[in-house]
Amino acid sequence: MASRPSECIAAIATAPGRGGIGVVRISGPNLSPLAAALGGREPQARIAQFARFRDGSGGLIDEGLLLYFPAPHSFTGEDVIELQGHGGPVVMQMLLARCLELGARLAEPGEFTRRAFLNGKLDLAQAESVADLIEASTAAAARSAVRSLTGSFSREVQGLCERLIDLRMLVEATLDFPDEDVDFLIEAKAFERIEVVAAELRAILDRARQGSLLRNGLHVVLVGQPNVGKSSLLNRLAGEERAIVTDIAGTTRDALRETIQIEGIPLHIIDTAGLRDTTDEVERIGIARTWQEIERADVVVRLVDVRAGLTDADAAIDARLPAGVERITVFNKVDLLARQPERTEDAAGISLYLSAKADQGVELLRAELLRVAGWHRHGEDVILARERHLIALREALARVEAALDARHALELMAEELRLAQEAVNEITGEFTPDDLLGVIFSRFCIGK
């Protein structure tokens, strides 16, 4: 996405469909004349004004509110106009068309937020948190996104950057004045301070991994032979009857998806067709799709009827599961044997004994899924991280640890600290290439 900050851009900022209110947003230089053309009078800064929005021939499009935010005190740092009208899709399109007639062009995805970033209103981590807040699938994810939007994550990153700059200054001073009596590094406890920075990076990286779970969740696929209780388990986890449950083998013909929350972590549970040999063409298609879902899974929960135990058919399913995917074996229907729920672990892996239908031991599965995800409580300081944040933090940590290893080669230490600083600064966008910026903002919705 090329940067064209001198152009006036416009887009519908509210979600598609019908609603009580719809908003068209405009951003660009010197928008006062455009606001007057849209609202019929000169706009007042930061005051909601009643306006009749008219087309080029003077016909009435809609009645609503016009808000005018002169630069630099606006979201983008440019002049911004918001037209608030009735939220019908036709009305919104007519208002947008009028803006385009008056010289605006249609905004590209994320272009408003990109302009806010380029004009110094937000750093890159804050800009990404705008999209994260819109897309948050749990309350915990939304709270974390708000903290990032208000600069909490960015302030931590900036603090790390300042400490790395101080350390670089000490190392380079020692290099510049090798004959001085005072050893700058020992006097300033530089090595201890590098170790502190490494510890801070490890702590932030741990919180960022937890935030990545909040943002992306865990994909869990339920597999097994027909009638082992996959649909009953999905219903129990979801807390409602989402899947049809019968005693007829092959009832589930296609993958059924349900997103649930456990301690704020979104778990995308996928109930699949029972795996067996069949001549039913529809069921065969469903089984093929089951294997496609398994390939994309983070965790495979393999269900077994506890009365039958592990059969040759279960062993065949197990042999086809991808080698790298985490798997949990659930022996279901323990209520029919009057057996108590329990968790066991041996060389074959984790096994859980429970009854989905009787709701006995299902909490063991919930706890196991959180363990597999690597989730542990962090309170309210989880960082809603993206993959690029994790990559940058890992890179910075590796460079800081390399700097410690190079304490007897100060030129190498200085270079490693410089590279660590650059990795940290990529998070807030100070060293982010333009092509990466284009990718990041192109994933935003049009009106942001």
C-alpha positions in Angstrom: 0.0 0.0 0.0 1.7 3.2 -1.2 1.8 6.2 1.0 -0.2 9.1 -0.5 -0.8 11.4 2.6 -1.7 14.4 0.5 -4.8 12.7 -0.9 -8.2 12.9 0.7 -9.6 9.4 1.5 -13.1 8.3 2.5 -14.8 5.0 3.6 -17.8 3.7 5.4 -16.5 3.1 9.0 -19.4 1.0 10.3 -20.0 -2.7 9.7 -21.9 -3.8 6.6 -25.6 -4.2 7.0 -28.5 -2.3 8.5 -28.2 -0.4 11.8 -29.6 2.6 13.6 -26.5 4.7 12.8 -23.9 4.5 10.0 -20.6 6.5 9.8 -18.7 7.7 6.8 -15.1 8.8 7.6 -13.0 11.2 5.6 -9.3 12.1 6.1 -7.0 14.5 4.3 -5.6 18.0 4.1 -7.8 21.1 4.3 -11.2 19.5 4.6 -13.2 22.5 5.8 -14.5 23.3 2.2 -15.5 19.7 1.7 -17.3 19.7 5.1 -19.2 22.9 4.1 -20.2 21.3 0.8 -21.5 18.2 2.6 -23.2 19.9 5.5 -24.3 23.2 3.9 -22.3 25.5 6.3 -18.8 26.0 7.7 -18.0 23.3 10.2 -17.1 24.0 13.9 -14.2 22.1 15.3 -15.0 19.2 17.5 -18.7 20.1 17.8 -21.4 17.7 16.6 -23.5 19.7 14.1 -26.9 18.8 12.7 -26.7 18.6 8.9 -28.7 17.8 5.9 -26.4 15.9 3.5 -27.2 16.7 -0.1 -26.1 15.3 -3.5 -24.6 17.3 -6.3 -28.0 18.5 -7.6 -29.2 19.6 -4.1 -31.3 16.6 -3.4 -31.5 15.4 0.2 -29.5 12.2 0.9 -29.9 12.0 4.6 -30.1 14.0 7.9 -27.6 13.4 10.6 -24.5 14.8 12.4 -21.3 16.2 11.0 -18.2 16.2 13.2 -15.0 18.0 12.1 -11.6 17.4 13.6 -8.9 19.8 12.3 -5.3 18.6 12.1 -3.3 17.7 14.1 -5.9 16.9 16.8 -7.6 13.9 15.1 -7.1 10.1 14.8 -5.0 10.3 11.6 -3.3 13.6 12.4 -4.9 15.1 9.3 -8.3 16.9 9.0 -11.0 14.3 9.7 -14.7 14.5 9.0 -17.3 12.0 10.3 -20.7 11.9 8.8 -23.2 10.1 11.1 -26.4 9.2 9.3 -29.0 6.5 9.3 -27.4 3.1 9.0 -28.9 1.7 5.9 -26.4 0.3 3.3 -28.0 2.3 0.4 -27.8 5.6 2.4 -24.2 4.9 3.4 -23.2 4.2 -0.2 -24.9 7.4 -1.4 -23.1 9.5 1.2 -19.8 7.8 0.2 -20.5 8.4 -3.5 -21.0 12.1 -2.7 -17.6 12.3 -0.9 -16.0 10.7 -3.9 -17.7 13.3 -6.2 -16.2 16.1 -4.1 -12.6 14.8 -4.6 -12.0 12.0 -2.1 -10.9 8.6 -3.2 -11.9 5.3 -1.6 -9.6 4.4 1.3 -7.6 1.2 1.1 -7.8 -1.4 4.0 -6.2 0.0 7.1 -5.3 3.4 5.5 -6.8 5.6 8.2 -4.7 3.8 10.9 -1.7 3.7 8.7 -1.9 7.5 8.4 -2.2 7.8 12.1 1.0 5.7 12.4 2.9 7.7 9.7 1.8 11.0 11.4 3.1 9.9 14.8 -0.4 9.5 16.4 0.2 5.8 17.1 3.2 3.6 17.1 3.0 0.3 15.2 2.1 -1.8 18.2 -0.7 0.5 19.1 -1.9 0.6 15.5 -2.1 -3.2 15.4 -4.0 -3.2 18.7 -6.8 -1.3 16.9 -7.4 -4.3 14.7 -7.0 -6.7 17.6 -9.6 -4.8 19.7 -12.1 -5.1 16.8 -11.4 -8.8 16.2 -11.2 -9.8 19.9 -13.1 -13.0 20.5 -13.0 -13.0 24.3 -13.3 -10.3 27.0 -9.7 -11.1 28.1 -8.4 -10.5 24.6 -10.4 -7.2 24.4 -8.9 -6.0 27.7 -5.4 -6.8 26.6 -5.9 -5.0 23.2 -7.2 -1.9 25.1 -4.0 -1.9 27.2 -1.8 -2.1 24.1 -3.9 0.7 22.4 -3.3 3.0 25.4 0.5 2.4 25.1 1.2 -0.1 27.9 3.1 -2.6 25.6 4.9 0.3 23.8 6.1 1.8 27.0 7.7 -1.5 28.0 9.3 -1.8 24.7 10.6 1.8 24.9 12.0 1.1 28.4 13.9 -1.9 27.0 15.2 0.2 24.1 16.5 2.9 26.4 18.4 0.3 28.6 19.9 -1.2 25.5 21.0 2.3 24.3 22.7 2.9 27.7 24.5 -0.4 27.5 25.7 0.3 24.0 27.0 3.7 25.1 29.0 2.0 27.9 30.5 -0.6 25.6 31.3 1.8 22.8 32.9 4.2 25.3 35.2 1.4 26.5 36.1 0.7 22.9 36.7 4.4 22.2 39.0 5.0 25.3 40.8 1.7 25.8 43.7 3.4 27.7 41.6 5.0 30.4 42.2 3.9 33.9 38.5 3.4 34.7 36.9 0.3 33.2 33.6 1.7 32.2 31.9 -1.7 32.1 32.9 -2.9 35.5 32.3 0.4 37.1 28.8 0.6 35.7 28.0 -3.0 36.3 27.2 -3.4 32.6 27.3 -7.2 32.6 24.8 -7.4 35.4 22.6 -4.9 33.6 22.7 -7.0 30.4 21.5 -10.0 32.4 18.7 -7.9 33.8 17.6 -6.9 30.3 17.7 -10.6 29.3 15.5 -11.5 32.2 13.1 -8.7 31.3 12.9 -10.0 27.7 12.2 -13.5 28.9 9.4 -12.3 31.1 7.9 -10.1 28.3 8.2 -13.0 25.8 6.4 -15.3 28.2 3.5 -12.8 28.6 3.5 -12.3 24.8 3.1 -16.0 24.2 0.1 -16.0 26.6 -1.3 -13.1 24.6 -0.8 -14.9 21.4 -3.0 -17.7 22.8 -5.7 -15.1 23.7 -5.5 -13.7 20.2 -5.4 -16.9 18.1 -6.7 -19.6 20.4 -6.2 -23.3 20.1 -7.6 -25.5 17.3 -8.8 -28.8 18.9 -10.1 -31.6 16.7 -12.2 -34.5 18.1 -11.6 -37.7 16.3 -12.5 -41.4 16.8 -14.7 -44.2 15.5 -18.4 -43.6 15.2 -20.5 -43.5 18.4 -17.6 -43.0 20.8 -19.2 -39.7 22.0 -17.5 -36.9 20.0 -20.7 -34.9 19.5 -21.7 -35.4 23.2 -18.3 -34.1 24.3 -18.6 -31.1 22.0 -22.1 -30.3 23.4 -20.7 -30.6 27.0 -17.8 -28.3 26.3 -20.0 -25.8 24.5 -22.6 -25.9 27.2 -25.5 -26.4 24.8 -26.8 -28.9 22.2 -24.8 -27.9 19.2 -24.3 -31.4 17.6 -26.9 -34.0 16.9 -26.4 -37.0 19.1 -28.0 -40.4 18.2 -27.0 -44.1 18.5 -26.9 -44.3 14.8 -23.3 -44.6 13.5 -22.4 -42.0 10.9 -24.8 -39.3 12.3 -22.1 -36.6 12.0 -21.3 -36.2 8.3 -19.2 -33.0 8.3 -17.0 -31.0 10.6 -18.9 -29.0 13.1 -17.1 -26.0 14.7 -17.7 -24.3 18.0 -15.6 -21.7 19.8 -15.6 -21.9 23.6 -13.6 -20.1 26.3 -11.6 -21.6 29.1 -10.1 -18.9 31.4 -10.5 -16.4 28.5 -8.6 -18.6 26.0 -10.6 -19.2 22.8 -10.7 -22.9 21.9 -11.9 -23.8 18.5 -13.4 -27.2 18.9 -14.1 -29.2 15.8 -16.4 -32.3 15.9 -15.7 -34.6 12.9 -17.2 -37.5 11.2 -16.5 -40.9 12.7 -13.5 -42.6 11.1 -14.3 -45.9 9.5 -14.5 -47.7 6.2 -17.9 -46.9 4.5 -19.6 -47.1 1.2 -21.8 -44.1 1.9 -20.5 -41.4 -0.5 -21.6 -38.4 1.8 -20.0 -40.0 4.8 -16.8 -40.7 2.8 -16.6 -37.0 2.0 -17.0 -36.1 5.6 -14.3 -38.5 6.6 -11.9 -37.0 4.1 -12.6 -33.6 5.5 -11.9 -35.0 9.0 -8.4 -35.8 7.9 -8.0 -32.3 6.4 -9.0 -30.8 9.8 -6.5 -33.1 11.6 -3.7 -31.8 9.5 -4.4 -28.2 10.7 -5.0 -29.1 14.4 -3.0 -27.8 17.3 -4.4 -30.7 19.5 -6.1 -34.0 18.5 -8.5 -35.4 21.1 -8.9 -39.1 20.2 -12.0 -40.5 21.8 -12.3 -44.2 22.6 -15.3 -46.1 24.1 -13.9 -47.3 27.5 -15.9 -50.5 27.3 -14.1 -51.6 24.1 -10.7 -50.1 25.0 -8.2 -49.5 22.3 -9.0 -51.6 19.2 -7.2 -52.3 16.0 -9.3 -49.6 14.4 -8.1 -47.1 17.0 -4.5 -48.1 16.4 -5.0 -47.5 12.7 -6.3 -44.0 13.4 -3.4 -43.3 15.7 -0.9 -44.4 13.1 -2.3 -41.9 10.6 -2.2 -38.9 13.0 0.5 -36.3 12.1 3.7 -36.9 14.1 4.1 -33.4 15.4 0.6 -32.8 16.6 -0.2 -32.9 20.3 -2.7 -35.7 21.1 -4.8 -36.6 24.1 -6.7 -40.0 24.4 -10.1 -39.7 26.1 -11.7 -43.0 27.3 -15.4 -41.9 27.3 -18.5 -43.4 28.9 -16.9 -44.3 32.3 -20.4 -44.0 33.9 -21.5 -47.2 32.1 -18.7 -49.1 34.0 -19.2 -47.1 37.3 -15.6 -46.0 37.0 -14.3 -42.8 38.5 -12.8 -40.1 36.2 -9.0 -39.9 36.3 -5.9 -38.7 34.4 -3.1 -41.1 33.7 0.2 -40.7 32.0 2.6 -43.3 30.6 5.0 -43.9 27.7 2.0 -43.8 25.3 1.0 -40.3 26.4 -1.9 -38.7 28.3 -5.1 -40.5 28.9 -8.3 -39.1 30.5 -11.2 -41.2 31.7 -14.5 -39.4 31.7 -18.2 -39.4 30.7 -19.3 -36.6 28.4 -23.0 -37.5 28.6 -23.0 -37.7 32.4 -20.6 -34.7 32.8 -18.1 -36.6 34.8 -14.5 -35.6 34.5 -14.9 -33.1 31.7 -13.0 -30.6 33.8 -10.0 -32.9 33.4 -10.1 -32.3 29.7 -10.4 -28.5 30.1 -7.4 -28.4 32.4 -5.4 -30.6 30.0 -6.2 -28.4 27.0 -4.9 -25.4 29.0 -1.8 -27.3 29.9 -1.1 -28.2 26.2 -1.7 -24.6 25.2 1.0 -23.5 27.7 -1.4 -21.2 29.5 -0.8 -20.0 33.0 -2.3 -17.0 34.8 -0.7 -13.6 34.4 -3.5 -11.4 35.7 -4.1 -8.3 33.7 -0.6 -7.9 32.2 -0.8 -10.3 29.3 0.4 -8.8 26.0 -1.9 -9.5 23.0 1.0 -10.4 20.7 1.2 -11.0 17.0 3.6 -13.5 15.5 5.9 -10.7 14.4 6.2 -9.5 18.0 7.2 -12.9 19.1 9.8 -13.2 16.4 11.2 -9.8 17.3 11.3 -10.6 21.0 13.0 -14.0 20.4 15.6 -12.3 18.2 16.3 -9.6 20.7 16.7 -12.2 23.5 19.1 -14.2 21.4 21.2 -11.1 20.6 21.4 -10.1 24.3 22.4 -13.6 25.3 25.1 -13.5 22.5 26.3 -10.2 23.9 26.8 -11.8 27.3 28.8 -14.6 25.7 31.0 -12.0 23.9 32.0 -10.1 27.0 35.7 -10.7 26.1 35.3 -9.4 22.6 33.8 -5.9 23.0 33.4 -5.2 19.3 31.1 -8.3 19.0 29.2 -7.3 22.2 28.5 -3.8 20.8 27.2 -5.3 17.5 25.0 -7.8 19.3 23.5 -5.0 21.5 22.9 -2.9 18.3 21.0 -5.8 16.7 19.0 -6.4 19.9 17.9 -2.8 19.9 16.9 -3.0 16.2 14.8 -6.1 16.9 13.0 -4.4 19.8 12.4 -1.3 17.8 10.7 -3.4 15.1 7.8 -3.9 17.5 6.9 -0.2 17.6 7.8 0.4 13.9 11.0 2.4 14.2 12.9 0.0 11.9 10.0 -1.7 10.1 10.4 -1.9 6.3 7.7 -0.3 4.1 6.8 -3.6 2.5 6.0 -5.1 5.9 3.9 -2.0 6.8 1.9 -2.6 3.7 1.2 -6.2 4.7 0.3 -5.3 8.2 -2.2 -2.5 7.4 -3.7 -4.4 4.4 -5.3 -6.8 6.9 -7.3 -4.1 8.5 -10.9 -3.4 7.6 -11.6 -0.6 5.1 -13.0 2.0 7.5 -9.9 1.7 9.8 
